[in-house]
C-alpha cells in the first residue's frame, strides 16, 4: 500500500450509515468492501443530506422517466412522493459530492443503484409505482461529467479491476 492508492467515494448508506430516506442504511457486505476498508480507500458521503435534506425524508423520484442529465438541463424535476420539489437540493448535493470527491482525491465512485441521486444503472420512473428504467441519478450524472468513474453496487468486480490496475 502506498499513499498513491486510489480512493473510492462510496454512498454513505452502503457503509451502513442511517442516511436513507427511511432513516436506515443499506450496508453492502462483501469481502472487497472489507478489504478496501482496511486499505483506507473508502470515503463515505451522502448527496441528499449534503444538499440539505432531512433524514428521514419522503422518497423522491425523477419525473417523467427521465435522468440526472435531464434534471441538470432543466428538463425534469426531482419530486417527492408528497409533491415537494427537491430539484435544487438534489443538484446542490451532487455538486457537493463532486467537490468532496475531488478534495479527497477519489478517482472512483461506488454508488448504490436505483437512487435518484446515486443510481447509475437503473432508477425509478417518477410514477412511484416501483417501475424501474435504465438510467442514472443527479449525482451520478455530475460525477461522470467531472470525470470520476462511477460504478454501482452490482459492479464491484469491475471496480476492483480498475482499482487494482491503477494502484
Ligand atoms: S443519496 Fe445516495 S448515499 Fe444518500 S441515502 Fe440516498 S442512495 Fe444513499
Backbone and ligand atoms as CSV (ligand in chain L), in Angstrom:
chain,resi,resn,atom,element,x,y,z
A,1,UNK,N,N,0.826,-1.200,0.000
A,1,UNK,CA,C,0.000,0.000,0.000
A,1,UNK,C,C,0.861,1.251,0.000
A,2,UNK,N,N,0.511,2.178,-0.844
A,2,UNK,CA,C,1.200,3.463,-0.840
A,2,UNK,C,C,0.148,4.552,-0.739
A,3,UNK,N,N,0.611,5.763,-0.531
A,3,UNK,CA,C,-0.319,6.886,-0.442
A,3,UNK,C,C,-0.934,7.195,-1.806
A,4,UNK,N,N,-0.407,6.542,-2.858
A,4,UNK,CA,C,-0.947,6.781,-4.187
A,4,UNK,C,C,-2.187,5.930,-4.460
A,5,UNK,N,N,-2.538,5.036,-3.544
A,5,UNK,CA,C,-3.677,4.160,-3.773
A,5,UNK,C,C,-4.924,4.971,-4.021
A,6,UNK,N,N,-5.624,4.674,-5.114
A,6,UNK,CA,C,-6.800,5.473,-5.418
A,6,UNK,C,C,-7.916,5.286,-4.399
A,7,UNK,N,N,-8.531,6.385,-4.043
A,7,UNK,CA,C,-9.649,6.335,-3.104
A,7,UNK,C,C,-10.966,6.185,-3.857
A,8,UNK,N,N,-11.942,5.707,-3.136
A,8,UNK,CA,C,-13.260,5.448,-3.713
A,8,UNK,C,C,-14.299,6.180,-2.885
A,9,UNK,N,N,-15.029,7.078,-3.510
A,9,UNK,CA,C,-16.170,7.672,-2.820
A,9,UNK,C,C,-17.318,6.664,-2.846
A,10,UNK,N,N,-17.879,6.397,-1.684
A,10,UNK,CA,C,-18.945,5.395,-1.602
A,10,UNK,C,C,-20.200,6.026,-1.006
A,11,UNK,N,N,-21.361,5.656,-1.567
A,11,UNK,CA,C,-22.626,6.094,-0.970
A,11,UNK,C,C,-22.622,5.734,0.514
A,12,UNK,N,N,-22.872,6.732,1.360
A,12,UNK,CA,C,-22.752,6.503,2.799
A,12,UNK,C,C,-23.673,5.385,3.282
A,13,UNK,N,N,-24.827,5.228,2.635
A,13,UNK,CA,C,-25.756,4.174,3.063
A,13,UNK,C,C,-25.172,2.780,2.832
A,14,UNK,N,N,-24.253,2.640,1.857
A,14,UNK,CA,C,-23.626,1.339,1.608
A,14,UNK,C,C,-22.654,0.965,2.722
A,15,UNK,N,N,-22.221,1.967,3.473
A,15,UNK,CA,C,-21.383,1.691,4.646
A,15,UNK,C,C,-22.244,1.424,5.877
A,16,UNK,N,N,-23.566,1.460,5.693
A,16,UNK,CA,C,-24.470,1.197,6.805
A,16,UNK,C,C,-24.891,2.429,7.568
A,17,UNK,N,N,-24.451,3.592,7.116
A,17,UNK,CA,C,-24.849,4.813,7.832
A,17,UNK,C,C,-26.347,5.065,7.622
A,18,UNK,N,N,-27.051,5.484,8.657
A,18,UNK,CA,C,-28.514,5.627,8.586
A,18,UNK,C,C,-28.932,6.943,7.930
A,19,UNK,N,N,-28.679,7.037,6.620
A,19,UNK,CA,C,-28.874,8.303,5.911
A,19,UNK,C,C,-29.960,8.237,4.847
A,20,UNK,N,N,-30.556,7.060,4.649
A,20,UNK,CA,C,-31.545,6.928,3.585
A,20,UNK,C,C,-32.841,7.645,3.939
A,21,UNK,N,N,-33.691,7.774,2.936
A,21,UNK,CA,C,-34.960,8.475,3.150
A,21,UNK,C,C,-35.757,7.860,4.302
A,22,UNK,N,N,-35.588,6.539,4.488
A,22,UNK,CA,C,-36.338,5.859,5.553
A,22,UNK,C,C,-35.584,5.825,6.878
A,23,UNK,N,N,-34.472,6.557,6.930
A,23,UNK,CA,C,-33.712,6.636,8.168
A,23,UNK,C,C,-32.834,5.424,8.430
A,24,UNK,N,N,-32.661,4.600,7.417
A,24,UNK,CA,C,-31.854,3.396,7.592
A,24,UNK,C,C,-30.648,3.435,6.663
A,25,UNK,N,N,-29.734,2.500,6.882
A,25,UNK,CA,C,-28.623,2.287,5.955
A,25,UNK,C,C,-28.922,1.090,5.074
A,26,UNK,N,N,-28.013,0.780,4.174
A,26,UNK,CA,C,-28.165,-0.417,3.350
A,26,UNK,C,C,-26.775,-1.020,3.159
A,27,UNK,N,N,-26.221,-1.566,4.246
A,27,UNK,CA,C,-24.807,-1.972,4.198
A,27,UNK,C,C,-24.545,-3.052,3.155
A,28,UNK,N,N,-23.453,-2.867,2.444
A,28,UNK,CA,C,-23.034,-3.817,1.416
A,28,UNK,C,C,-21.990,-4.731,2.040
A,29,UNK,N,N,-22.342,-5.997,2.156
A,29,UNK,CA,C,-21.432,-6.963,2.764
A,29,UNK,C,C,-20.713,-7.720,1.652
A,30,UNK,N,N,-19.433,-7.496,1.549
A,30,UNK,CA,C,-18.650,-8.153,0.504
A,30,UNK,C,C,-17.180,-8.111,0.938
A,31,UNK,N,N,-16.445,-9.165,0.649
A,31,UNK,CA,C,-15.022,-9.165,1.029
A,31,UNK,C,C,-14.250,-7.992,0.432
A,32,UNK,N,N,-14.647,-7.544,-0.757
A,32,UNK,CA,C,-13.952,-6.398,-1.355
A,32,UNK,C,C,-14.137,-5.144,-0.515
A,33,UNK,N,N,-15.343,-4.965,0.009
A,33,UNK,CA,C,-15.600,-3.795,0.859
A,33,UNK,C,C,-14.719,-3.867,2.113
A,34,UNK,N,N,-14.647,-5.047,2.684
A,34,UNK,CA,C,-13.813,-5.206,3.883
A,34,UNK,C,C,-12.354,-4.919,3.556
A,35,UNK,N,N,-11.897,-5.401,2.393
A,35,UNK,CA,C,-10.505,-5.155,2.004
A,35,UNK,C,C,-10.248,-3.656,1.815
A,36,UNK,N,N,-11.167,-3.012,1.114
A,36,UNK,CA,C,-10.965,-1.578,0.865
A,36,UNK,C,C,-11.045,-0.771,2.151
A,37,UNK,N,N,-11.843,-1.231,3.096
A,37,UNK,CA,C,-11.859,-0.540,4.397
A,37,UNK,C,C,-10.492,-0.640,5.074
A,38,UNK,N,N,-9.929,-1.832,5.077
A,38,UNK,CA,C,-8.633,-1.988,5.753
A,38,UNK,C,C,-7.550,-1.225,4.990
A,39,UNK,N,N,-7.726,-1.044,3.700
A,39,UNK,CA,C,-6.763,-0.272,2.908
A,39,UNK,C,C,-7.028,1.228,2.995
A,40,UNK,N,N,-8.057,1.592,3.740
A,40,UNK,CA,C,-8.392,3.006,3.948
A,40,UNK,C,C,-8.722,3.717,2.636
A,41,UNK,N,N,-9.391,3.004,1.770
A,41,UNK,CA,C,-9.730,3.579,0.461
A,41,UNK,C,C,-11.102,4.228,0.417
A,42,UNK,N,N,-11.994,3.832,1.301
A,42,UNK,CA,C,-13.395,4.235,1.162
A,42,UNK,C,C,-13.677,5.540,1.891
A,43,UNK,N,N,-14.358,6.428,1.185
A,43,UNK,CA,C,-14.758,7.709,1.756
A,43,UNK,C,C,-16.265,7.832,1.586
A,44,UNK,N,N,-16.998,7.791,2.674
A,44,UNK,CA,C,-18.459,7.807,2.603
A,44,UNK,C,C,-19.019,9.213,2.462
A,45,UNK,N,N,-20.102,9.324,1.705
A,45,UNK,CA,C,-20.742,10.631,1.523
A,45,UNK,C,C,-22.191,10.401,1.116
A,46,UNK,N,N,-23.080,11.263,1.604
A,46,UNK,CA,C,-24.493,11.181,1.210
A,46,UNK,C,C,-24.908,12.472,0.521
A,47,UNK,N,N,-25.136,12.435,-0.774
A,47,UNK,CA,C,-25.503,13.653,-1.510
A,47,UNK,C,C,-26.778,14.307,-0.998
A,48,UNK,N,N,-27.772,13.515,-0.677
A,48,UNK,CA,C,-29.059,14.135,-0.301
A,48,UNK,C,C,-28.949,14.867,1.030
A,49,UNK,N,N,-28.220,14.285,1.965
A,49,UNK,CA,C,-28.003,15.011,3.219
A,49,UNK,C,C,-27.153,16.259,2.965
A,50,UNK,N,N,-26.130,16.124,2.130
A,50,UNK,CA,C,-25.269,17.271,1.831
A,50,UNK,C,C,-26.050,18.392,1.155
A,51,UNK,N,N,-27.086,18.019,0.419
A,51,UNK,CA,C,-27.907,19.013,-0.254
A,51,UNK,C,C,-28.914,19.685,0.672
A,52,UNK,N,N,-28.921,19.273,1.919
A,52,UNK,CA,C,-29.757,19.956,2.900
A,52,UNK,C,C,-31.054,19.250,3.254
A,53,UNK,N,N,-31.242,18.040,2.753
A,53,UNK,CA,C,-32.487,17.324,3.046
A,53,UNK,C,C,-32.392,16.618,4.397
A,54,UNK,N,N,-33.518,16.550,5.107
A,54,UNK,CA,C,-33.522,15.896,6.410
A,54,UNK,C,C,-33.581,14.373,6.270
A,55,UNK,N,N,-33.298,13.695,7.365
A,55,UNK,CA,C,-33.453,12.238,7.430
A,55,UNK,C,C,-34.260,11.904,8.673
A,56,UNK,N,N,-35.344,11.144,8.548
A,56,UNK,CA,C,-35.901,10.634,7.296
A,56,UNK,C,C,-36.544,11.735,6.459
A,57,UNK,N,N,-36.865,11.377,5.221
A,57,UNK,CA,C,-37.464,12.322,4.269
A,57,UNK,C,C,-38.371,11.527,3.338
A,58,UNK,N,N,-39.291,12.174,2.685
A,58,UNK,CA,C,-40.160,11.428,1.756
A,58,UNK,C,C,-39.330,10.887,0.594
A,59,UNK,N,N,-39.670,9.694,0.087
A,59,UNK,CA,C,-38.970,9.208,-1.103
A,59,UNK,C,C,-39.190,10.154,-2.276
A,60,UNK,N,N,-38.187,10.233,-3.143
A,60,UNK,CA,C,-38.249,11.128,-4.305
A,60,UNK,C,C,-37.849,10.351,-5.557
A,61,UNK,N,N,-38.368,10.793,-6.692
A,61,UNK,CA,C,-38.011,10.210,-7.990
A,61,UNK,C,C,-37.883,11.323,-9.018
A,62,UNK,N,N,-37.106,11.061,-10.065
A,62,UNK,CA,C,-37.018,11.992,-11.195
A,62,UNK,C,C,-38.255,11.791,-12.052
A,63,UNK,N,N,-38.926,12.876,-12.373
A,63,UNK,CA,C,-40.220,12.761,-13.047
A,63,UNK,C,C,-40.074,12.335,-14.514
A,64,UNK,N,N,-41.162,11.751,-15.001
A,64,UNK,CA,C,-41.302,11.526,-16.443
A,64,UNK,C,C,-40.375,10.504,-17.058
A,65,UNK,N,N,-39.850,9.570,-16.262
A,65,UNK,CA,C,-38.957,8.563,-16.832
A,65,UNK,C,C,-37.654,9.155,-17.345
A,66,UNK,N,N,-37.267,10.307,-16.779
A,66,UNK,CA,C,-36.055,10.956,-17.260
A,66,UNK,C,C,-34.884,10.678,-16.318
A,67,UNK,N,N,-33.740,11.322,-16.616
A,67,UNK,CA,C,-32.470,11.009,-15.978
A,67,UNK,C,C,-31.856,12.206,-15.271
A,68,UNK,N,N,-30.741,11.942,-14.593
A,68,UNK,CA,C,-30.000,13.016,-13.940
A,68,UNK,C,C,-29.586,14.107,-14.912
A,69,UNK,N,N,-29.180,13.729,-16.109
A,69,UNK,CA,C,-28.798,14.745,-17.107
A,69,UNK,C,C,-29.975,15.661,-17.439
A,70,UNK,N,N,-31.174,15.095,-17.491
A,70,UNK,CA,C,-32.359,15.917,-17.782
A,70,UNK,C,C,-32.626,16.906,-16.654
A,71,UNK,N,N,-32.383,16.473,-15.418
A,71,UNK,CA,C,-32.555,17.380,-14.277
A,71,UNK,C,C,-31.558,18.533,-14.379
A,72,UNK,N,N,-30.313,18.199,-14.687
A,72,UNK,CA,C,-29.274,19.237,-14.770
A,72,UNK,C,C,-29.542,20.205,-15.912
A,73,UNK,N,N,-30.192,19.715,-16.962
A,73,UNK,CA,C,-30.505,20.574,-18.109
A,73,UNK,C,C,-31.822,21.319,-17.945
A,74,UNK,N,N,-32.504,21.111,-16.820
A,74,UNK,CA,C,-33.759,21.814,-16.578
A,74,UNK,C,C,-34.966,21.211,-17.263
A,75,UNK,N,N,-34.802,19.981,-17.767
A,75,UNK,CA,C,-35.915,19.328,-18.461
A,75,UNK,C,C,-36.788,18.481,-17.544
A,76,UNK,N,N,-36.300,18.234,-16.327
A,76,UNK,CA,C,-37.050,17.382,-15.398
A,76,UNK,C,C,-36.798,17.861,-13.978
A,77,UNK,N,N,-37.764,17.573,-13.121
A,77,UNK,CA,C,-37.622,17.902,-11.707
A,77,UNK,C,C,-37.451,16.612,-10.901
A,78,UNK,N,N,-36.975,16.790,-9.676
A,78,UNK,CA,C,-36.994,15.684,-8.717
A,78,UNK,C,C,-38.118,15.993,-7.742
A,79,UNK,N,N,-39.075,15.077,-7.669
A,79,UNK,CA,C,-40.270,15.321,-6.855
A,79,UNK,C,C,-40.399,14.270,-5.762
A,80,UNK,N,N,-40.809,14.744,-4.588
A,80,UNK,CA,C,-41.121,13.825,-3.502
A,80,UNK,C,C,-42.487,13.190,-3.745
A,81,UNK,N,N,-42.701,12.043,-3.128
A,81,UNK,CA,C,-43.991,11.368,-3.286
A,81,UNK,C,C,-45.117,12.259,-2.765
A,82,UNK,N,N,-44.770,13.154,-1.850
A,82,UNK,CA,C,-45.744,14.084,-1.290
A,82,UNK,C,C,-45.910,15.341,-2.144
A,83,UNK,N,N,-45.183,15.421,-3.254
A,83,UNK,CA,C,-45.347,16.531,-4.190
A,83,UNK,C,C,-44.301,17.625,-4.094
A,84,UNK,N,N,-43.467,17.578,-3.055
A,84,UNK,CA,C,-42.449,18.624,-2.901
A,84,UNK,C,C,-41.403,18.566,-4.004
A,85,UNK,N,N,-40.963,19.739,-4.424
A,85,UNK,CA,C,-39.935,19.838,-5.457
A,85,UNK,C,C,-38.566,19.959,-4.771
A,86,UNK,N,N,-37.755,18.920,-4.903
A,86,UNK,CA,C,-36.439,18.909,-4.254
A,86,UNK,C,C,-35.313,18.948,-5.290
A,87,UNK,N,N,-35.634,19.474,-6.455
A,87,UNK,CA,C,-34.630,19.544,-7.530
A,87,UNK,C,C,-33.375,20.298,-7.079
A,88,UNK,N,N,-33.574,21.451,-6.467
A,88,UNK,CA,C,-32.423,22.279,-6.082
A,88,UNK,C,C,-31.542,21.548,-5.068
A,89,UNK,N,N,-32.166,20.869,-4.127
A,89,UNK,CA,C,-31.389,20.138,-3.113
A,89,UNK,C,C,-30.609,18.990,-3.751
A,90,UNK,N,N,-31.204,18.334,-4.715
A,90,UNK,CA,C,-30.507,17.217,-5.371
A,90,UNK,C,C,-29.313,17.718,-6.184
A,91,UNK,N,N,-29.493,18.841,-6.865
A,91,UNK,CA,C,-28.368,19.378,-7.644
A,91,UNK,C,C,-27.264,19.866,-6.708
A,92,UNK,N,N,-27.660,20.561,-5.653
A,92,UNK,CA,C,-26.657,21.034,-4.689
A,92,UNK,C,C,-25.904,19.850,-4.071
A,93,UNK,N,N,-26.625,18.807,-3.704
A,93,UNK,CA,C,-25.984,17.632,-3.130
A,93,UNK,C,C,-25.011,16.972,-4.100
A,94,UNK,N,N,-25.385,16.921,-5.359
A,94,UNK,CA,C,-24.488,16.351,-6.366
A,94,UNK,C,C,-23.233,17.190,-6.534
A,95,UNK,N,N,-23.395,18.504,-6.525
A,95,UNK,CA,C,-22.216,19.378,-6.649
A,95,UNK,C,C,-21.289,19.204,-5.453
A,96,UNK,N,N,-21.883,19.105,-4.288
A,96,UNK,CA,C,-21.052,18.909,-3.094
A,96,UNK,C,C,-20.336,17.563,-3.124
A,97,UNK,N,N,-20.986,16.567,-3.693
A,97,UNK,CA,C,-20.346,15.254,-3.787
A,97,UNK,C,C,-19.119,15.321,-4.689
A,98,UNK,N,N,-19.258,16.010,-5.819
A,98,UNK,CA,C,-18.109,16.163,-6.727
A,98,UNK,C,C,-16.985,16.919,-6.025
A,99,UNK,N,N,-17.327,17.993,-5.328
A,99,UNK,CA,C,-16.302,18.790,-4.637
A,99,UNK,C,C,-15.605,17.943,-3.574
A,100,UNK,N,N,-16.386,17.164,-2.852
A,100,UNK,CA,C,-15.812,16.312,-1.810
A,100,UNK,C,C,-14.917,15.244,-2.434
A,101,UNK,N,N,-15.372,14.637,-3.513
A,101,UNK,CA,C,-14.583,13.600,-4.180
A,101,UNK,C,C,-13.246,14.174,-4.669
A,102,UNK,N,N,-13.297,15.366,-5.211
A,102,UNK,CA,C,-12.047,15.982,-5.680
A,102,UNK,C,C,-11.124,16.289,-4.509
A,103,UNK,N,N,-11.690,16.822,-3.428
A,103,UNK,CA,C,-10.869,17.172,-2.260
A,103,UNK,C,C,-10.217,15.934,-1.657
A,104,UNK,N,N,-10.892,14.796,-1.794
A,104,UNK,CA,C,-10.383,13.544,-1.214
A,104,UNK,C,C,-9.587,12.720,-2.227
A,105,UNK,N,N,-9.389,13.257,-3.425
A,105,UNK,CA,C,-8.648,12.537,-4.469
A,105,UNK,C,C,-9.287,11.209,-4.846
A,106,UNK,N,N,-10.604,11.201,-4.945
A,106,UNK,CA,C,-11.306,9.979,-5.353
A,106,UNK,C,C,-11.387,9.943,-6.871
A,107,UNK,N,N,-10.808,8.919,-7.453
A,107,UNK,CA,C,-10.929,8.741,-8.905
A,107,UNK,C,C,-12.135,7.891,-9.260
A,108,UNK,N,N,-12.647,7.187,-8.261
A,108,UNK,CA,C,-13.748,6.246,-8.480
A,108,UNK,C,C,-14.880,6.536,-7.509
A,109,UNK,N,N,-16.075,6.136,-7.915
A,109,UNK,CA,C,-17.224,6.217,-7.016
A,109,UNK,C,C,-17.980,4.908,-7.072
A,110,UNK,N,N,-18.399,4.451,-5.905
A,110,UNK,CA,C,-19.230,3.254,-5.780
A,110,UNK,C,C,-20.564,3.716,-5.212
A,111,UNK,N,N,-21.559,3.777,-6.093
A,111,UNK,CA,C,-22.842,4.394,-5.723
A,111,UNK,C,C,-23.952,3.362,-5.806
A,112,UNK,N,N,-24.852,3.421,-4.834
A,112,UNK,CA,C,-25.924,2.423,-4.791
A,112,UNK,C,C,-26.905,2.659,-5.939
A,113,UNK,N,N,-27.291,1.555,-6.569
A,113,UNK,CA,C,-28.165,1.683,-7.733
A,113,UNK,C,C,-29.613,1.953,-7.319
A,114,UNK,N,N,-30.360,2.577,-8.226
A,114,UNK,CA,C,-31.786,2.782,-8.012
A,114,UNK,C,C,-32.151,4.134,-7.426
A,115,UNK,N,N,-31.192,4.826,-6.843
A,115,UNK,CA,C,-31.480,6.106,-6.184
A,115,UNK,C,C,-31.548,7.241,-7.205
A,116,UNK,N,N,-32.455,8.205,-7.008
A,116,UNK,CA,C,-32.494,9.360,-7.910
A,116,UNK,C,C,-31.258,10.257,-7.782
A,117,UNK,N,N,-30.461,10.033,-6.746
A,117,UNK,CA,C,-29.151,10.690,-6.636
A,117,UNK,C,C,-28.047,9.771,-7.143
A,118,UNK,N,N,-27.937,8.621,-6.499
A,118,UNK,CA,C,-26.765,7.755,-6.654
A,118,UNK,C,C,-26.910,6.697,-7.738
A,119,UNK,N,N,-28.102,6.437,-8.234
A,119,UNK,CA,C,-28.299,5.379,-9.224
A,119,UNK,C,C,-27.439,5.598,-10.456
A,120,UNK,N,N,-26.874,4.494,-11.001
A,120,UNK,CA,C,-26.090,4.630,-12.224
A,120,UNK,C,C,-26.448,3.586,-13.271
A,121,UNK,N,N,-27.222,2.580,-12.894
A,121,UNK,CA,C,-27.648,1.566,-13.847
A,121,UNK,C,C,-29.150,1.615,-14.090
A,122,UNK,N,N,-29.879,1.831,-13.005
A,122,UNK,CA,C,-31.327,1.993,-13.134
A,122,UNK,C,C,-31.817,2.993,-12.091
A,123,UNK,N,N,-32.933,3.607,-12.390
A,123,UNK,CA,C,-33.636,4.447,-11.424
A,123,UNK,C,C,-35.132,4.172,-11.586
A,124,UNK,N,N,-35.929,4.808,-10.778
A,124,UNK,CA,C,-37.383,4.640,-10.875
A,124,UNK,C,C,-37.962,5.774,-11.725
A,125,UNK,N,N,-39.134,5.499,-12.317
A,125,UNK,CA,C,-39.574,6.329,-13.444
A,125,UNK,C,C,-40.383,7.570,-13.088
A,126,UNK,N,N,-40.538,7.819,-11.788
A,126,UNK,CA,C,-41.259,9.030,-11.403
A,126,UNK,C,C,-42.720,8.801,-11.092
A,127,UNK,N,N,-43.185,7.566,-11.274
A,127,UNK,CA,C,-44.599,7.281,-11.025
A,127,UNK,C,C,-44.844,6.720,-9.620
A,128,UNK,N,N,-43.762,6.505,-8.869
A,128,UNK,CA,C,-43.851,5.933,-7.521
A,128,UNK,C,C,-44.638,4.625,-7.520
A,129,UNK,N,N,-44.454,3.860,-8.589
A,129,UNK,CA,C,-45.124,2.558,-8.691
A,129,UNK,C,C,-44.122,1.418,-8.651
A,130,UNK,N,N,-42.869,1.737,-8.333
A,130,UNK,CA,C,-41.840,0.699,-8.307
A,130,UNK,C,C,-41.340,0.326,-9.685
A,131,UNK,N,N,-41.630,1.156,-10.703
A,131,UNK,CA,C,-41.228,0.840,-12.073
A,131,UNK,C,C,-39.826,1.374,-12.353
A,132,UNK,N,N,-38.939,0.447,-12.669
A,132,UNK,CA,C,-37.551,0.821,-12.958
A,132,UNK,C,C,-37.363,1.119,-14.437
A,133,UNK,N,N,-36.358,1.913,-14.727
A,133,UNK,CA,C,-35.905,2.015,-16.118
A,133,UNK,C,C,-34.401,2.247,-16.113
A,134,UNK,N,N,-33.725,1.870,-17.199
A,134,UNK,CA,C,-32.283,2.101,-17.247
A,134,UNK,C,C,-32.027,3.599,-17.178
A,135,UNK,N,N,-31.157,4.007,-16.283
A,135,UNK,CA,C,-30.909,5.437,-16.151
A,135,UNK,C,C,-30.029,5.709,-14.958
A,136,UNK,N,N,-29.859,6.987,-14.680
A,136,UNK,CA,C,-28.916,7.383,-13.631
A,136,UNK,C,C,-29.421,8.647,-12.948
A,137,UNK,N,N,-28.981,8.817,-11.723
A,137,UNK,CA,C,-29.441,9.931,-10.911
A,137,UNK,C,C,-28.612,11.194,-11.092
A,138,UNK,N,N,-28.943,12.200,-10.304
A,138,UNK,CA,C,-28.341,13.523,-10.457
A,138,UNK,C,C,-26.865,13.505,-10.055
A,139,UNK,N,N,-26.561,12.881,-8.931
A,139,UNK,CA,C,-25.158,12.827,-8.504
A,139,UNK,C,C,-24.329,11.988,-9.458
A,140,UNK,N,N,-24.863,10.854,-9.896
A,140,UNK,CA,C,-24.121,10.015,-10.844
A,140,UNK,C,C,-23.812,10.807,-12.109
A,141,UNK,N,N,-24.768,11.599,-12.583
A,141,UNK,CA,C,-24.545,12.402,-13.791
A,141,UNK,C,C,-23.429,13.421,-13.565
A,142,UNK,N,N,-23.459,14.099,-12.430
A,142,UNK,CA,C,-22.434,15.121,-12.160
A,142,UNK,C,C,-21.059,14.494,-11.967
A,143,UNK,N,N,-21.014,13.346,-11.326
A,143,UNK,CA,C,-19.722,12.674,-11.120
A,143,UNK,C,C,-19.125,12.264,-12.466
A,144,UNK,N,N,-19.961,11.724,-13.344
A,144,UNK,CA,C,-19.453,11.342,-14.664
A,144,UNK,C,C,-18.968,12.558,-15.430
A,145,UNK,N,N,-19.731,13.644,-15.356
A,145,UNK,CA,C,-19.302,14.877,-16.037
A,145,UNK,C,C,-17.953,15.354,-15.516
A,146,UNK,N,N,-17.696,15.090,-14.231
A,146,UNK,CA,C,-16.440,15.531,-13.609
A,146,UNK,C,C,-15.291,14.572,-13.891
A,147,UNK,N,N,-15.571,13.483,-14.607
A,147,UNK,CA,C,-14.509,12.556,-14.971
A,147,UNK,C,C,-14.213,11.501,-13.923
A,148,UNK,N,N,-15.090,11.383,-12.959
A,148,UNK,CA,C,-14.931,10.349,-11.928
A,148,UNK,C,C,-15.645,9.091,-12.421
A,149,UNK,N,N,-14.972,7.961,-12.363
A,149,UNK,CA,C,-15.562,6.710,-12.862
A,149,UNK,C,C,-16.580,6.190,-11.852
A,150,UNK,N,N,-17.808,6.020,-12.322
A,150,UNK,CA,C,-18.905,5.609,-11.441
A,150,UNK,C,C,-19.216,4.129,-11.645
A,151,UNK,N,N,-19.318,3.416,-10.542
A,151,UNK,CA,C,-19.709,2.004,-10.552
A,151,UNK,C,C,-20.865,1.829,-9.583
A,152,UNK,N,N,-21.752,0.890,-9.915
A,152,UNK,CA,C,-22.855,0.606,-8.996
A,152,UNK,C,C,-22.467,-0.553,-8.078
A,153,UNK,N,N,-23.311,-0.801,-7.092
A,153,UNK,CA,C,-23.068,-1.921,-6.181
A,153,UNK,C,C,-23.190,-3.270,-6.903
A,154,UNK,N,N,-23.688,-3.269,-8.139
A,154,UNK,CA,C,-23.719,-4.500,-8.939
A,154,UNK,C,C,-22.419,-4.707,-9.711
A,155,UNK,N,N,-21.508,-3.755,-9.610
A,155,UNK,CA,C,-20.303,-3.780,-10.456
A,155,UNK,C,C,-19.021,-3.806,-9.623
A,156,UNK,N,N,-19.074,-4.465,-8.487
A,156,UNK,CA,C,-17.919,-4.477,-7.588
A,156,UNK,C,C,-16.683,-5.064,-8.254
A,157,UNK,N,N,-16.872,-6.135,-9.013
A,157,UNK,CA,C,-15.714,-6.781,-9.631
A,157,UNK,C,C,-15.071,-5.877,-10.676
A,158,UNK,N,N,-15.899,-5.180,-11.426
A,158,UNK,CA,C,-15.345,-4.236,-12.422
A,158,UNK,C,C,-14.582,-3.117,-11.740
A,159,UNK,N,N,-15.147,-2.617,-10.639
A,159,UNK,CA,C,-14.449,-1.567,-9.892
A,159,UNK,C,C,-13.124,-2.099,-9.351
A,160,UNK,N,N,-13.154,-3.305,-8.808
A,160,UNK,CA,C,-11.923,-3.881,-8.250
A,160,UNK,C,C,-10.842,-3.991,-9.323
A,161,UNK,N,N,-11.240,-4.366,-10.533
A,161,UNK,CA,C,-10.265,-4.482,-11.616
A,161,UNK,C,C,-9.646,-3.119,-11.935
A,162,UNK,N,N,-10.472,-2.079,-11.924
A,162,UNK,CA,C,-9.963,-0.728,-12.206
A,162,UNK,C,C,-9.045,-0.241,-11.078
A,163,UNK,N,N,-9.466,-0.497,-9.848
A,163,UNK,CA,C,-8.658,-0.061,-8.701
A,163,UNK,C,C,-7.305,-0.762,-8.734
A,164,UNK,N,N,-7.313,-2.069,-9.003
A,164,UNK,CA,C,-6.061,-2.824,-8.980
A,164,UNK,C,C,-5.125,-2.381,-10.099
A,165,UNK,N,N,-5.676,-2.006,-11.242
A,165,UNK,CA,C,-4.781,-1.643,-12.334
A,165,UNK,C,C,-4.279,-0.203,-12.218
A,166,UNK,N,N,-4.843,0.567,-11.281
A,166,UNK,CA,C,-4.334,1.928,-11.088
A,166,UNK,C,C,-3.618,2.081,-9.756
A,167,UNK,N,N,-3.516,0.982,-8.981
A,167,UNK,CA,C,-2.889,1.069,-7.657
A,167,UNK,C,C,-1.369,1.201,-7.793
L,1,LIG,S1,S,-28.372,9.995,-1.526
L,1,LIG,FE1,FE,-27.082,8.233,-2.052
L,1,LIG,S2,S,-25.827,7.962,-0.175
L,1,LIG,FE2,FE,-27.570,9.238,0.420
L,1,LIG,S3,S,-29.081,7.774,1.175
L,1,LIG,FE3,FE,-29.553,8.155,-0.999
L,1,LIG,S4,S,-28.512,6.493,-2.076
L,1,LIG,FE4,FE,-27.599,6.589,-0.007
